[in-house]
Amino acid sequence: MKKVLALKLKEKADQIAYNFSRPDREKNTFKEVFEVKKIHPLSESTAIIEFQKNTGKVGIAFCYWINMRGGMWQYFFPTYDHCVGAEKIRDILHGIEIDNFDKNFQDG
């Protein structure tokens, strides 16, 4: 991961922890406090942020870089259902890559 993206990811991780630690945040009934435990880079443009909560529990956010308006990190807190769906993306992308490959040799 390029240094500039890593620095922006760290900044985003701290921002997420701060936002989710607000005691007045909607659905923060247990007044949880989030602290960045570890950032796991997965690729050039994806990462997992592990958050340690003051309740002893750990939460994770999946982060992905979007190249628009100068670029930005977006995130969501994944569930098992998200992971199952994401595993299927690989097969679909592979099929599309195979279909598109022959188009490289067409005139026009």
N, CA, C and O of each residue as an XYZ file, in Angstrom:
432
protein
N       0.859     -1.180      0.000
C       0.000      0.000      0.000
C       0.900      1.237      0.000
O       1.862      1.321      0.764
N       0.579      2.172     -0.851
C       1.366      3.399     -0.932
C       1.250      4.180      0.379
O       0.225      4.147      1.060
N       2.327      4.878      0.704
C       2.387      5.614      1.965
C       1.241      6.603      2.116
O       0.660      6.711      3.196
N       0.907      7.326      1.054
C      -0.152      8.331      1.145
C      -1.493      7.669      1.497
O      -2.266      8.214      2.285
N      -1.768      6.493      0.912
C      -3.017      5.787      1.237
C      -2.984      5.255      2.667
O      -3.992      5.291      3.372
N      -1.820      4.761      3.091
C      -1.685      4.252      4.461
C      -1.921      5.366      5.481
O      -2.598      5.155      6.487
N      -1.371      6.532      5.227
C      -1.561      7.657      6.151
C      -3.028      8.086      6.205
O      -3.556      8.387      7.276
N      -3.677      8.112      5.044
C      -5.098      8.477      5.019
C      -5.953      7.401      5.678
O      -6.970      7.708      6.299
N      -5.546      6.146      5.545
C      -6.271      5.051      6.203
C      -6.162      5.168      7.721
O      -7.151      4.985      8.431
N      -4.970      5.471      8.219
C      -4.787      5.654      9.669
C      -5.664      6.797     10.167
O      -6.287      6.699     11.224
N      -5.706      7.876      9.400
C      -6.550      9.021      9.758
C      -8.029      8.613      9.793
O      -8.768      9.002     10.697
N      -8.446      7.831      8.803
C      -9.841      7.370      8.750
C     -10.135      6.442      9.926
O     -11.213      6.525     10.515
N      -9.213      5.572     10.273
C      -9.394      4.654     11.401
C      -9.614      5.437     12.691
O     -10.511      5.119     13.473
N      -8.799      6.452     12.907
C      -8.942      7.280     14.115
C     -10.279      8.023     14.113
O     -10.915      8.173     15.156
N     -10.698      8.485     12.933
C     -11.976      9.190     12.819
C     -13.143      8.248     13.127
O     -14.078      8.630     13.831
N     -13.094      7.035     12.609
C     -14.150      6.049     12.878
C     -14.220      5.762     14.377
O     -15.304      5.749     14.961
N     -13.060      5.533     14.998
C     -13.021      5.246     16.433
C     -13.626      6.400     17.226
O     -14.402      6.185     18.156
N     -13.270      7.609     16.855
C     -13.805      8.787     17.544
C     -15.328      8.869     17.379
O     -16.060      9.053     18.352
N     -15.787      8.729     16.134
C     -17.226      8.845     15.868
C     -18.041      7.776     16.580
O     -19.110      8.068     17.117
N     -17.553      6.546     16.591
C     -18.306      5.465     17.226
C     -18.182      5.482     18.740
O     -18.949      4.805     19.423
N     -17.245      6.230     19.275
C     -17.065      6.321     20.729
C     -17.916      7.410     21.364
O     -17.948      7.530     22.589
N     -18.597      8.197     20.564
C     -19.419      9.281     21.119
C     -20.533      8.680     21.975
O     -21.288      7.835     21.494
N     -20.644      9.103     23.231
C     -21.677      8.535     24.109
C     -23.094      8.878     23.656
O     -24.041      8.171     24.000
N     -23.249      9.966     22.881
C     -24.580     10.361     22.412
C     -24.917      9.771     21.043
O     -25.959     10.087     20.468
N     -24.025      8.905     20.515
C     -24.262      8.305     19.204
C     -25.478      7.382     19.258
O     -25.653      6.608     20.198
N     -26.311      7.487     18.224
C     -27.473      6.615     18.124
C     -27.016      5.156     18.143
O     -26.027      4.808     17.497
N     -27.706      4.330     18.854
C     -27.433      2.891     19.007
C     -26.188      2.606     19.843
O     -25.715      1.469     19.854
N     -25.649      3.586     20.533
C     -24.525      3.349     21.447
C     -25.069      3.260     22.869
O     -24.647      3.998     23.760
N     -26.008      2.347     23.063
C     -26.698      2.234     24.358
C     -25.760      1.815     25.483
O     -26.005      2.136     26.646
N     -24.680      1.095     25.145
C     -23.742      0.644     26.180
C     -22.579      1.601     26.365
O     -21.634      1.310     27.098
N     -22.652      2.761     25.688
C     -21.609      3.795     25.791
C     -20.224      3.210     25.480
O     -19.246      3.480     26.177
N     -20.173      2.413     24.429
C     -18.915      1.791     24.045
C     -17.904      2.833     23.578
O     -18.259      3.848     22.978
N     -16.655      2.557     23.867
C     -15.536      3.375     23.404
C     -14.695      2.495     22.486
O     -14.310      1.386     22.859
N     -14.415      2.991     21.292
C     -13.641      2.255     20.299
C     -12.212      2.776     20.276
O     -11.976      3.983     20.336
N     -11.269      1.856     20.189
C      -9.855      2.214     20.040
C      -9.286      1.381     18.900
O      -9.554      0.183     18.811
N      -8.509      2.006     18.037
C      -7.897      1.266     16.935
C      -6.897      0.279     17.526
O      -5.918      0.664     18.166
N      -7.168     -0.994     17.296
C      -6.293     -2.053     17.801
C      -5.220     -2.400     16.777
O      -4.040     -2.503     17.111
N      -5.644     -2.582     15.516
C      -4.700     -2.946     14.462
C      -5.329     -2.669     13.108
O      -6.541     -2.794     12.934
N      -4.492     -2.293     12.154
C      -4.929     -2.127     10.773
C      -4.275     -3.237      9.962
O      -3.056     -3.412      9.986
N      -5.110     -3.981      9.245
C      -4.635     -5.092      8.417
C      -4.775     -4.703      6.943
O      -5.884     -4.758      6.411
N      -3.687     -4.313      6.261
C      -3.806     -4.039      4.828
C      -4.078     -5.353      4.097
O      -3.415     -6.358      4.351
N      -5.046     -5.341      3.200
C      -5.395     -6.537      2.436
C      -4.902     -6.450      0.997
O      -4.583     -7.467      0.382
N      -4.841     -5.241      0.467
C      -4.372     -4.994     -0.894
C      -4.001     -3.518     -0.968
O      -3.975     -2.823      0.048
N      -3.718     -3.051     -2.166
C      -3.384     -1.631     -2.339
C      -4.542     -0.727     -1.941
O      -4.330      0.404     -1.505
N      -5.775     -1.227     -2.091
C      -6.929     -0.348     -1.868
C      -7.972     -0.906     -0.901
O      -9.100     -0.415     -0.853
N      -7.601     -1.924     -0.134
C      -8.534     -2.471      0.862
C      -7.793     -2.797      2.156
O      -6.593     -3.072      2.158
N      -8.546     -2.758      3.253
C      -7.960     -3.052      4.564
C      -9.071     -3.398      5.553
O     -10.246     -3.106      5.328
N      -8.671     -4.017      6.634
C      -9.554     -4.258      7.772
C      -8.988     -3.469      8.949
O      -7.785     -3.507      9.210
N      -9.853     -2.759      9.651
C      -9.456     -2.080     10.882
C     -10.088     -2.847     12.036
O     -11.300     -3.064     12.067
N      -9.256     -3.248     12.973
C      -9.723     -3.937     14.171
C      -9.870     -2.895     15.278
O      -8.941     -2.134     15.550
N     -11.032     -2.867     15.909
C     -11.286     -1.936     17.007
C     -11.465     -2.705     18.307
O     -12.262     -3.640     18.380
N     -10.724     -2.311     19.327
C     -10.928     -2.842     20.669
C     -11.953     -1.960     21.358
O     -11.811     -0.737     21.385
N     -12.980     -2.576     21.914
C     -14.007     -1.812     22.617
C     -13.766     -1.923     24.119
O     -13.192     -2.903     24.596
N     -14.205     -0.923     24.849
C     -14.024     -0.940     26.301
C     -14.849     -2.049     26.959
O     -14.652     -2.338     28.140
N     -15.760     -2.668     26.224
C     -16.558     -3.788     26.736
C     -15.778     -5.097     26.666
O     -16.253     -6.128     27.141
N     -14.581     -5.060     26.075
C     -13.781     -6.263     25.895
C     -13.981     -6.897     24.531
O     -13.192     -7.746     24.116
N     -15.028     -6.492     23.833
C     -15.305     -7.036     22.511
C     -14.435     -6.360     21.456
O     -13.886     -5.280     21.679
N     -14.320     -7.020     20.299
C     -13.574     -6.483     19.160
C     -14.542     -6.352     17.998
O     -15.388     -7.221     17.788
N     -14.420     -5.271     17.246
C     -15.208     -5.072     16.035
C     -14.267     -4.812     14.882
O     -13.139     -4.360     15.077
N     -14.741     -5.104     13.656
C     -13.910     -4.824     12.492
C     -14.693     -4.021     11.466
O     -15.906     -4.169     11.319
N     -13.966     -3.172     10.768
C     -14.517     -2.409      9.647
C     -13.727     -2.782      8.401
O     -12.498     -2.850      8.431
N     -14.439     -3.023      7.311
C     -13.812     -3.260      6.016
C     -13.697     -1.908      5.325
O     -14.696     -1.208      5.159
N     -12.496     -1.541      4.927
C     -12.250     -0.246      4.294
C     -11.811     -0.450      2.854
O     -11.084     -1.391      2.534
N     -12.265      0.446      1.998
C     -11.909      0.371      0.587
C     -11.732      1.790      0.055
O     -12.485      2.701      0.400
N     -10.721      1.953     -0.793
C     -10.355      3.246     -1.362
C     -11.168      3.484     -2.621
O     -11.272      2.603     -3.474
N     -11.738      4.664     -2.736
C     -12.478      5.065     -3.924
C     -11.762      6.256     -4.540
O     -11.493      7.245     -3.858
N     -11.454      6.162     -5.835
C     -10.767      7.243     -6.547
C     -11.770      8.242     -7.104
O     -12.050      8.240     -8.303
N     -12.300      9.076     -6.262
C     -13.162     10.158     -6.730
C     -12.951     11.366     -5.834
O     -12.705     11.234     -4.635
N     -13.048     12.538     -6.429
C     -12.821     13.795     -5.702
C     -11.512     13.758     -4.904
O     -11.477     14.156     -3.740
N     -10.462     13.288     -5.526
C      -9.165     13.226     -4.863
C      -8.927     11.931     -4.113
O      -7.825     11.702     -3.616
N      -9.924     11.089     -4.022
C      -9.805      9.796     -3.345
C     -10.243      9.861     -1.900
O     -10.064     10.872     -1.221
N     -10.818      8.766     -1.444
C     -11.272      8.696     -0.044
C     -11.448      7.250      0.379
O     -11.728      6.371     -0.436
N     -11.277      7.029      1.666
C     -11.552      5.722      2.254
C     -13.016      5.684      2.675
O     -13.518      6.604      3.320
N     -13.690      4.601      2.297
C     -15.047      4.319      2.753
C     -14.986      3.039      3.575
O     -13.985      2.325      3.529
N     -16.032      2.744      4.317
C     -15.987      1.556      5.171
C     -17.390      1.073      5.496
O     -18.375      1.789      5.319
N     -17.452     -0.164      5.976
C     -18.653     -0.701      6.600
C     -18.223     -1.804      7.558
O     -17.116     -2.334      7.454
N     -19.096     -2.139      8.478
C     -18.839     -3.211      9.429
C     -19.447     -4.491      8.856
O     -20.667     -4.652      8.867
N     -18.606     -5.406      8.352
C     -19.125     -6.565      7.635
C     -19.753     -7.613      8.549
O     -19.418     -7.734      9.727
N     -20.672     -8.359      7.958
C     -21.287     -9.518      8.607
C     -20.857    -10.766      7.833
O     -20.223    -10.660      6.783
N     -21.195    -11.927      8.344
C     -20.901    -13.164      7.611
C     -21.575    -13.136      6.245
O     -21.003    -13.607      5.262
N     -22.769    -12.593      6.178
C     -23.509    -12.515      4.923
C     -22.737    -11.701      3.880
O     -22.698    -12.079      2.709
N     -22.126    -10.592      4.294
C     -21.306     -9.804      3.373
C     -20.145    -10.655      2.838
O     -19.831    -10.606      1.649
N     -19.521    -11.423      3.713
C     -18.363    -12.235      3.316
C     -18.756    -13.302      2.306
O     -18.027    -13.540      1.343
N     -19.896    -13.945      2.514
C     -20.365    -14.959      1.569
C     -20.584    -14.325      0.202
O     -20.160    -14.880     -0.811
N     -21.235    -13.181      0.162
C     -21.463    -12.496     -1.104
C     -20.163    -12.075     -1.766
O     -20.013    -12.209     -2.981
N     -19.223    -11.570     -0.983
C     -17.946    -11.107     -1.535
C     -17.142    -12.261     -2.136
O     -16.439    -12.069     -3.128
N     -17.236    -13.451     -1.549
C     -16.525    -14.605     -2.095
C     -17.009    -14.928     -3.510
O     -16.229    -15.400     -4.337
N     -18.254    -14.682     -3.785
C     -18.834    -14.993     -5.089
C     -18.409    -13.988     -6.163
O     -18.467    -14.299     -7.352
N     -17.984    -12.796     -5.760
C     -17.551    -11.775     -6.717
C     -16.379    -12.278     -7.552
O     -16.312    -12.001     -8.749
N     -15.461    -13.007     -6.940
C     -14.268    -13.487     -7.640
C     -14.640    -14.312     -8.864
O     -14.076    -14.113     -9.940
N     -15.587    -15.237     -8.710
C     -15.997    -16.080     -9.835
C     -16.633    -15.257    -10.947
O     -16.374    -15.491    -12.127
N     -17.465    -14.296    -10.567
C     -18.123    -13.457    -11.572
C     -17.091    -12.613    -12.323
O     -17.143    -12.510    -13.549
N     -16.159    -12.015    -11.591
C     -15.120    -11.207    -12.238
C     -14.261    -12.055    -13.166
O     -13.872    -11.597    -14.241
N     -13.964    -13.273    -12.767
C     -13.156    -14.145    -13.609
C     -13.889    -14.436    -14.911
O     -13.285    -14.389    -15.983
N     -15.167    -14.734    -14.835
C     -15.962    -14.973    -16.040
C     -15.998    -13.765    -16.954
O     -15.907    -13.906    -18.173
N     -16.129    -12.591    -16.383
C     -16.138    -11.359    -17.172
C     -14.779    -11.133    -17.817
O     -14.708    -10.701    -18.967
N     -13.699    -11.418    -17.093
C     -12.347    -11.269    -17.646
C     -12.157    -12.191    -18.848
O     -11.553    -11.799    -19.846
N     -12.668    -13.408    -18.751
C     -12.574    -14.364    -19.865
C     -13.378    -13.845    -21.058
O     -12.894    -13.867    -22.190
N     -14.586    -13.385    -20.811
C     -15.432    -12.850    -21.895
C     -14.796    -11.627    -22.562
O     -14.865    -11.472    -23.781
N     -14.190    -10.782    -21.774
C     -13.607     -9.542    -22.300
C     -12.280     -9.772    -23.027
O     -11.909     -8.985    -23.898
N     -11.568    -10.836    -22.679
C     -10.231    -11.051    -23.241
C     -10.250    -11.077    -24.766
O      -9.432    -10.413    -25.402
N     -11.167    -11.830    -25.357
C     -11.224    -11.940    -26.826
C     -11.518    -10.607    -27.502
O     -11.165    -10.419    -28.666
N     -12.140     -9.704    -26.812
C     -12.461     -8.397    -27.386
C     -11.210     -7.572    -27.641
O     -11.257     -6.596    -28.389
N     -10.087     -7.950    -27.028
C      -8.819     -7.276    -27.260
C      -8.292     -7.516    -28.673
O      -7.429     -6.775    -29.145
N      -8.802     -8.545    -29.349
C      -8.286     -8.926    -30.653
C      -9.262     -8.623    -31.793
O      -9.038     -9.030    -32.933
N     -10.322     -7.920    -31.485
C     -11.294     -7.542    -32.499
C     -10.900     -6.212    -33.111
O     -10.351     -5.341    -32.437
N     -11.185     -6.067    -34.388
C     -10.902     -4.789    -35.053
C     -11.933     -3.761    -34.618
O     -13.102     -4.084    -34.405
N     -11.484     -2.523    -34.489
C     -12.413     -1.433    -34.189
C     -12.323     -1.031    -32.841
O     -13.038     -0.122    -32.419
